């Protein structure tokens, strides 16, 4: 699921985007063209900024989080945030016209919020109420709204226009948005961001070994989001595109 937006992060991202626009954009390798990435020069500039921010702050904090917290504690944090943000999944099941999924997801949320001690435990999965992944970006796609161009968001990372717009209602569907205590609000936002970054450590380690980490990240994101919206059809289209590229080489 895409990273949920937070007001402070949104302001930081907007300021960073303005600064990057004023500073100029990165060059594009002649061999790396993608019809879904017409803003590639700007996106690569933002990607460089994100990489620098990640190396300086985000990645070291995530590695420390993994090193200091035992696995059982990290599992509890993972379960807690999966449950805390699950109302967004529930709402989108209803908006996608899936009443059975809506009932199942509601049951999962109730079970984990009560028997699961506020979501720290995950008894619902053992009962067959598996964790689902739905958000407003996916819902817009189910409604037939095109994804639009790929866009690299400052701080927030890879997205497309449709998913970027979907981050706004995702935020309002997140119960954390309505916490009035700023210490709890910002504390939970930071912990959630660190947890998400820690989950991505294996993938980013692979990306850093790639010849073009930007293209690797972009393609992985677009393929994953296409699959969530279109399912098997997306896999078929992706395979056909890769075959065409091989034939052109």
Secondary structure, 3 states (H helix, E strand, C coil): CCCCCCHHHHHHHHHHHHHHHHHCCCCCCCCCCCCCCCCHHHHHHHHHHHHHHHHHHHHHHHHHHHHHCCHHHHHHHHHHHHHHCHHHHHHHHHHCCCHHHHHHHHHHHHHHHHCCCCCCCCHHHHCCCCCCCCCHHHHHHHCCCCCCCEEEECCCEEEEHHHHHHHHHHHHHCHHHHCCCHHHHHHHHHHHHHHHHHHCHHHHHHHHCCCCHHHHHHHHHHHHHHHHHHCHHHHHHHHHHHHHHHHHC
